[in-house]
Amino acid sequence: MPYTYKNQKAGPKLAYLSIFGTSQIHLRDPYVVAMWSAVFPGYGHLLLNKYLRGFSLVIWELFINQMIHLNSAMVYSFIGDIQKAKDVIDIRYMHLYIPVYIFAIWDSYRTTVDMNKIFLLNEKDAEAIKKLVIKPFEINYLDKRDPISAILWSLTIPSLGQLYIHRIFGAFFTLVMTVVLVHFSHFIEAFHFLLIGELKKSSQVLNAQWLLYLPSFYFFTLYDTYMNVVENNKLYDTEQKKFLRKYYQTNSFQLQKGIKVK
């Protein structure tokens, strides 16, 4: 039996399109991923599309941080009240925090290195992905989107940028996190009092323990949304090249250097 294209074994998949979003393996900087894990355990894994592990670590960080009162202790240490920082920390849970924190950084770095190797080894032979998925409750398709639009929507409410790029799980989790953090930190009330000039009331109403989650959460969402738009656009270009080569380029096609193609 002659060896033809149809006889070839299908290559590995480096991307997957579903009604819940697009997951893919692509080159990432291990140090950047590890840095986000250091900022907040779980963020690095979310960048790698490892959602179960990432969501678990994020929830664990919220739980253990609240039990320790770590953010409150950090605030007191920032203002120089070291004794109050020591008093507010609950040492019963302190030693549960450190191992998981270090593991999140190490595991995200290790996983990034491994996924980069997988990408480099299989990039040329990777199988084309399905570009359109239609289900009763949702439709998803591969296309190019504007990174600036994604950032602008994320600047309003963090989950909107993820909805723009069709990351359903990420958007739902981010929206729930946004509501929880804003509610318990009283950020909206404090911002309202700040706008009308009541600075003292604005600072009094804030809950520092919950407020310190917001900066890392907000900026991570911006970075995550922008990065995924850029990589999804690269995936779209790659799939278009594969499609054009398969259906519109003959096996005998050669690009001659120095000859102008009209």
C-alpha positions in Angstrom: 0.0 0.0 0.0 1.5 3.3 -1.1 2.4 5.8 1.7 0.2 8.9 1.2 -0.9 11.9 3.3 -4.0 10.0 4.4 -1.8 7.2 5.8 0.2 9.5 8.0 -0.5 9.5 11.7 -2.2 12.7 12.9 0.1 15.1 14.7 -0.3 16.2 18.3 -2.7 19.0 19.2 -1.2 22.2 20.6 -4.6 24.0 20.8 -8.2 23.2 21.5 -11.3 25.1 20.7 -14.5 24.6 22.7 -17.6 26.5 23.6 -15.9 27.5 26.9 -12.8 29.1 25.2 -9.5 28.4 23.4 -6.7 26.6 25.2 -3.3 26.3 23.7 0.3 25.6 24.3 2.7 28.3 23.2 6.1 29.7 24.3 6.0 31.6 27.6 8.7 33.1 29.8 9.1 30.8 32.8 10.3 33.8 35.0 7.2 35.9 34.1 4.9 33.0 35.0 6.8 32.3 38.3 6.6 36.0 39.1 2.8 36.0 38.8 2.7 33.0 41.1 4.8 34.9 43.6 2.4 37.8 43.4 -0.6 35.6 44.0 -0.5 31.7 44.1 -2.5 30.3 41.2 -2.1 33.2 38.8 0.9 31.5 37.1 -1.1 28.3 36.5 -4.1 30.3 35.1 -1.6 31.8 32.5 -0.8 28.2 31.5 -4.5 27.4 31.0 -4.3 25.0 34.0 -7.6 26.1 35.4 -8.3 23.4 38.0 -5.0 23.8 39.7 -5.0 27.6 39.3 -8.5 28.1 40.7 -7.7 25.8 43.6 -4.5 27.7 44.5 -6.3 31.1 44.2 -9.1 29.9 46.6 -6.6 28.4 49.0 -4.7 31.7 49.0 -7.8 33.6 49.9 -8.8 31.2 52.6 -5.4 30.9 54.3 -4.6 34.6 54.0 -7.9 35.4 55.7 -7.2 32.9 58.5 -3.7 34.4 59.1 -4.7 38.0 58.6 -1.6 38.4 56.5 -2.7 41.4 54.5 -3.6 43.3 57.7 -0.2 42.5 59.1 1.4 43.8 55.9 -0.5 47.1 56.2 0.7 47.6 59.8 4.3 46.8 58.8 4.1 49.4 55.9 3.1 52.1 58.4 5.8 51.1 60.8 3.6 49.6 63.5 5.5 46.3 63.8 4.0 45.3 67.2 0.5 45.5 65.9 1.5 43.5 62.8 2.8 40.7 65.1 -0.4 40.8 67.2 -2.8 40.5 64.3 -1.2 37.5 62.7 -2.7 34.1 63.7 0.4 31.8 64.0 -1.8 28.6 64.0 -2.1 28.8 60.2 1.2 30.5 59.4 3.2 27.4 58.6 0.4 26.1 56.3 0.9 29.1 54.1 4.6 28.9 53.2 4.9 25.4 51.6 1.9 26.0 49.3 3.2 29.5 48.3 6.7 28.1 47.4 5.1 25.1 45.6 3.0 27.4 43.4 6.1 29.3 42.3 8.1 26.2 41.6 5.4 24.2 39.9 4.4 27.1 37.6 8.0 27.6 36.6 8.6 23.8 36.0 5.4 23.4 34.0 6.2 26.4 31.8 9.6 24.9 30.9 8.0 21.5 30.1 5.2 23.1 28.0 7.8 25.1 26.1 9.7 21.9 25.3 6.4 20.3 24.1 5.7 23.2 21.9 9.1 23.3 20.3 9.1 19.6 19.7 5.7 19.5 18.1 5.3 22.9 16.5 5.9 21.8 12.9 3.8 18.6 13.0 0.9 19.9 15.1 -2.5 19.0 13.9 -4.9 21.7 12.7 -7.7 22.6 15.2 -11.4 22.9 14.6 -12.0 26.6 13.9 -15.8 26.6 14.6 -17.8 25.0 17.4 -21.6 25.2 17.5 -23.5 23.9 20.5 -27.1 24.5 21.7 -26.0 27.0 24.3 -22.9 28.7 22.8 -20.9 29.3 19.7 -17.2 29.8 19.5 -14.9 30.4 16.5 -11.3 31.3 15.8 -10.7 34.9 14.7 -8.5 37.9 15.3 -9.4 40.4 18.0 -8.0 43.8 19.1 -5.7 43.6 22.2 -6.4 47.3 23.0 -10.2 46.7 23.0 -9.6 43.8 25.4 -7.6 46.0 27.8 -10.1 48.8 27.7 -13.0 46.4 28.6 -10.9 44.9 31.4 -10.2 48.4 32.8 -14.0 48.8 33.4 -14.8 45.5 35.0 -12.1 42.8 34.9 -14.3 39.9 33.5 -15.4 41.9 30.4 -12.1 41.5 28.7 -12.2 37.8 29.1 -15.7 37.6 27.8 -14.5 39.6 24.7 -12.0 36.8 23.9 -14.5 34.1 24.8 -13.0 32.7 28.0 -16.1 31.6 29.8 -14.6 29.9 32.8 -12.1 32.6 33.4 -14.7 35.4 33.0 -17.1 33.8 35.4 -14.4 33.2 38.0 -13.1 36.7 37.6 -16.5 38.3 37.9 -17.3 36.4 41.1 -13.8 37.4 42.5 -14.5 41.0 41.6 -17.8 41.1 43.4 -16.4 39.4 46.5 -13.3 41.6 46.7 -15.2 44.9 46.0 -18.0 43.9 48.5 -15.7 43.0 51.4 -13.1 45.7 50.9 -15.9 48.4 50.6 -13.9 49.9 47.7 -16.9 51.4 46.0 -18.1 53.2 49.1 -14.6 54.5 49.8 -14.3 55.7 46.2 -17.6 57.5 46.5 -16.6 59.3 49.6 -13.3 60.2 48.0 -15.1 61.8 45.0 -17.2 64.0 47.2 -14.1 65.1 49.3 -14.7 63.1 52.5 -11.2 61.7 52.8 -11.4 60.7 56.4 -14.6 58.7 55.9 -13.1 57.2 52.7 -10.2 55.8 54.7 -12.3 54.7 57.6 -14.7 52.6 55.6 -12.0 50.6 53.8 -11.2 47.1 54.9 -7.4 46.8 54.4 -7.4 43.0 54.7 -9.6 42.6 51.6 -8.3 45.8 49.8 -4.8 44.4 49.3 -6.1 41.7 47.0 -7.4 44.2 44.5 -4.2 45.6 42.9 -2.6 42.2 42.0 -6.0 40.8 40.9 -6.8 43.9 38.7 -3.4 44.1 37.0 -3.2 40.3 36.5 -6.5 40.4 34.7 -5.2 43.1 32.3 -2.0 41.2 31.6 -3.8 37.8 31.2 -6.4 39.3 28.8 -3.9 41.1 26.6 -1.5 38.1 26.4 -4.3 35.7 25.4 -5.6 38.1 22.7 -2.1 38.3 21.2 -1.6 34.5 21.3 -5.0 33.7 19.9 -4.2 36.1 17.0 -1.0 34.2 16.4 -2.9 30.9 16.5 -5.4 32.3 13.9 -2.5 33.2 11.6 -0.9 29.8 12.0 -4.2 28.0 11.2 -4.8 30.2 8.2 -1.3 29.3 6.8 -2.0 25.6 7.3 -5.4 26.0 5.5 -3.9 27.9 2.5 -1.0 25.4 2.2 -3.4 22.4 2.3 -6.0 23.6 -0.2 -4.4 26.3 -2.4 -0.7 25.4 -2.7 0.4 22.5 -4.9 3.2 20.2 -3.9 5.3 21.5 -6.9 5.1 25.1 -5.8 8.5 26.8 -5.4 9.3 30.4 -4.5 12.3 31.4 -6.6 14.6 33.9 -5.0 15.0 37.0 -7.2 12.0 36.4 -9.4 9.1 38.8 -9.1 5.8 37.1 -8.7 3.0 38.9 -10.6 
